[in-house]
Amino acid sequence: MLAIIVMMTLGVLVAGAVVAYVAYPHRGQELPVAPQLGEAMRKGVDALPTLEDSESRV
């Protein structure tokens, strides 16, 4: 029973982080409550490799 509660809580937290990222830093705005969190999210996403349009057309 405790494992289910922990996993559901973890899922809700991850979903909340995704919504917060899409709502603010992804659009270039600051998070109103925690600007440090938005900056950390932006740095993490910038560090990930991405495909450019020219790379995806093979």
Backbone as a printed PyTorch tensor [residue, N CA C, xyz], in Angstrom:
tensor([[[  0.8250,  -1.1950,   0.0000],
         [  0.0000,   0.0000,   0.0000],
         [  0.8680,   1.2570,   0.0000]],

        [[  1.9290,   1.2420,   0.7980],
         [  2.8170,   2.4050,   0.8680],
         [  3.5330,   2.6240,  -0.4600]],

        [[  3.8960,   1.5410,  -1.1390],
         [  4.5860,   1.6630,  -2.4290],
         [  3.6880,   2.3410,  -3.4630]],

        [[  2.4190,   2.0390,  -3.4410],
         [  1.4770,   2.6600,  -4.3820],
         [  1.3830,   4.1600,  -4.1200]],

        [[  1.3170,   4.5520,  -2.8680],
         [  1.2180,   5.9620,  -2.5090],
         [  2.4830,   6.7070,  -2.9250]],

        [[  3.6380,   6.0930,  -2.6920],
         [  4.9050,   6.7270,  -3.0600],
         [  5.0030,   6.8800,  -4.5770]],

        [[  4.6560,   5.8590,  -5.3250],
         [  4.7420,   5.9270,  -6.7820],
         [  3.7490,   6.9380,  -7.3620]],

        [[  2.5600,   7.0070,  -6.8250],
         [  1.5770,   7.9850,  -7.3000],
         [  2.0410,   9.4110,  -6.9920]],

        [[  2.6180,   9.6200,  -5.8240],
         [  3.1460,  10.9300,  -5.4630],
         [  4.2800,  11.3250,  -6.3960]],

        [[  5.1630,  10.3890,  -6.6910],
         [  6.2630,  10.6470,  -7.6130],
         [  5.7390,  11.0010,  -9.0040]],

        [[  4.7270,  10.2910,  -9.4590],
         [  4.1260,  10.5840, -10.7580],
         [  3.5070,  11.9640, -10.8110]],

        [[  2.8390,  12.3710,  -9.7650],
         [  2.2220,  13.6980,  -9.7090],
         [  3.2940,  14.7870,  -9.6940]],

        [[  4.3870,  14.5610,  -8.9810],
         [  5.4710,  15.5390,  -8.9390],
         [  6.1310,  15.7070, -10.3120]],

        [[  6.3720,  14.6040, -10.9970],
         [  6.9690,  14.6750, -12.3350],
         [  6.0200,  15.3890, -13.2970]],

        [[  4.7430,  15.0630, -13.2300],
         [  3.7650,  15.7220, -14.0970],
         [  3.7030,  17.2190, -13.7930]],

        [[  3.7780,  17.5880, -12.5500],
         [  3.7830,  19.0080, -12.1730],
         [  5.0040,  19.7360, -12.7010]],

        [[  6.1580,  19.0780, -12.6700],
         [  7.3780,  19.6870, -13.2020],
         [  7.2700,  19.8930, -14.7120]],

        [[  6.6940,  18.9420, -15.4120],
         [  6.5160,  19.0690, -16.8670],
         [  5.5620,  20.2210, -17.1800]],

        [[  4.4830,  20.3070, -16.4620],
         [  3.5160,  21.3960, -16.6920],
         [  4.1610,  22.7410, -16.3850]],

        [[  4.9200,  22.8250, -15.2990],
         [  5.5850,  24.0890, -14.9510],
         [  6.5960,  24.4790, -16.0190]],

        [[  7.3220,  23.5040, -16.5710],
         [  8.2990,  23.8290, -17.6170],
         [  7.6110,  24.3000, -18.8900]],

        [[  6.5690,  23.6160, -19.2910],
         [  5.8810,  23.9800, -20.5330],
         [  5.1800,  25.3270, -20.3850]],

        [[  4.6730,  25.6210, -19.2080],
         [  3.9220,  26.8560, -19.0130],
         [  4.8160,  28.0940, -18.9730]],

        [[  6.0700,  27.9690, -18.4880],
         [  6.8960,  29.1620, -18.3320],
         [  8.2490,  29.1060, -19.0470]],

        [[  9.2300,  28.3480, -18.5710],
         [ 10.5720,  28.4340, -19.1710],
         [ 10.6160,  28.0570, -20.6490]],

        [[  9.8040,  27.1380, -21.0810],
         [  9.7900,  26.7470, -22.4920],
         [  9.3930,  27.9160, -23.3890]],

        [[  8.5790,  28.8150, -22.8760],
         [  8.1440,  29.9880, -23.6410],
         [  9.0170,  31.2080, -23.3730]],

        [[ 10.0920,  31.0420, -22.5980],
         [ 11.0160,  32.1370, -22.3370],
         [ 10.6060,  33.0510, -21.2020]],

        [[  9.6970,  32.6130, -20.3400],
         [  9.2590,  33.4310, -19.2140],
         [  9.8160,  32.8610, -17.9170]],

        [[  9.8570,  33.6800, -16.8760],
         [ 10.3130,  33.2480, -15.5560],
         [  9.1640,  32.5930, -14.7930]],

        [[  9.4970,  31.5880, -13.9800],
         [  8.4930,  31.0350, -13.0670],
         [  8.1950,  32.0960, -12.0100]],

        [[  6.9420,  32.4220, -11.7500],
         [  6.6350,  33.5100, -10.8270],
         [  7.0190,  33.2180,  -9.3690]],

        [[  6.9510,  31.9630,  -8.9510],
         [  7.1990,  31.6430,  -7.5480],
         [  8.6630,  31.2890,  -7.2940]],

        [[  9.2820,  30.5600,  -8.2170],
         [ 10.6450,  30.0790,  -8.0160],
         [ 11.4760,  30.2810,  -9.2860]],

        [[ 12.0150,  31.4750,  -9.4950],
         [ 12.7960,  31.7190, -10.7110],
         [ 14.0450,  30.8400, -10.7900]],

        [[ 14.6080,  30.4330,  -9.6380],
         [ 15.7830,  29.5640,  -9.6360],
         [ 15.4470,  28.2030, -10.2250]],

        [[ 14.2690,  27.7150,  -9.9680],
         [ 13.8380,  26.4320, -10.5110],
         [ 13.6980,  26.5050, -12.0250]],

        [[ 13.1580,  27.5750, -12.5210],
         [ 13.0340,  27.7610, -13.9620],
         [ 14.3890,  27.8330, -14.6400]],

        [[ 15.3280,  28.5170, -14.0120],
         [ 16.6820,  28.6070, -14.5660],
         [ 17.3600,  27.2390, -14.5720]],

        [[ 17.1610,  26.4540, -13.5250],
         [ 17.7290,  25.1050, -13.4770],
         [ 17.1140,  24.2170, -14.5510]],

        [[ 15.8170,  24.3450, -14.7790],
         [ 15.1610,  23.5710, -15.8350],
         [ 15.7160,  23.9520, -17.2020]],

        [[ 15.8970,  25.2520, -17.4280],
         [ 16.3960,  25.7260, -18.7210],
         [ 17.8200,  25.2180, -18.9620]],

        [[ 18.6660,  25.2450, -17.9380],
         [ 20.0400,  24.7540, -18.0760],
         [ 20.0510,  23.2570, -18.3740]],

        [[ 19.1800,  22.5140, -17.7210],
         [ 19.1150,  21.0760, -17.9630],
         [ 18.6810,  20.7480, -19.3690]],

        [[ 17.7110,  21.4570, -19.8790],
         [ 17.2300,  21.2160, -21.2400],
         [ 18.2720,  21.6470, -22.2630]],

        [[ 18.9720,  22.7470, -21.9990],
         [ 20.0050,  23.2100, -22.9270],
         [ 21.1650,  22.2250, -23.0160]],

        [[ 21.4060,  21.4560, -21.9700],
         [ 22.5030,  20.4930, -21.9580],
         [ 22.1770,  19.2270, -22.7550]],

        [[ 20.8970,  18.9680, -23.0150],
         [ 20.5150,  17.7620, -23.7390],
         [ 20.7440,  17.9320, -25.2380]],

        [[ 21.1430,  16.8630, -25.9120],
         [ 21.3290,  16.9630, -27.3630],
         [ 19.9770,  17.0440, -28.0790]],

        [[ 19.9480,  17.8120, -29.1580],
         [ 18.7070,  17.9460, -29.9400],
         [ 19.0300,  17.7600, -31.4190]],

        [[ 18.0340,  17.4100, -32.1910],
         [ 18.1730,  17.2910, -33.6380],
         [ 17.7140,  18.5780, -34.2860]],

        [[ 18.4790,  19.0420, -35.2340],
         [ 18.0690,  20.1950, -36.0290],
         [ 17.1990,  19.6920, -37.1740]],

        [[ 16.4610,  20.5730, -37.8230],
         [ 15.6090,  20.1750, -38.9430],
         [ 16.4160,  19.5180, -40.0600]],

        [[ 17.5920,  20.0600, -40.3290],
         [ 18.4090,  19.5050, -41.4060],
         [ 18.9360,  18.1140, -41.0650]],

        [[ 19.1540,  17.8220, -39.7720],
         [ 19.6520,  16.5210, -39.3460],
         [ 18.5670,  15.4490, -39.4030]],

        [[ 17.3210,  15.8320, -39.1930],
         [ 16.2490,  14.8450, -39.1400],
         [ 15.8130,  14.4020, -40.5230]],

        [[ 16.1180,  15.1550, -41.5640],
         [ 15.7520,  14.7890, -42.9380],
         [ 16.9150,  14.0390, -43.5810]],

        [[ 16.8300,  12.7330, -43.5550],
         [ 17.9150,  11.9290, -44.1250],
         [ 17.5100,  11.3530, -45.4480]]])
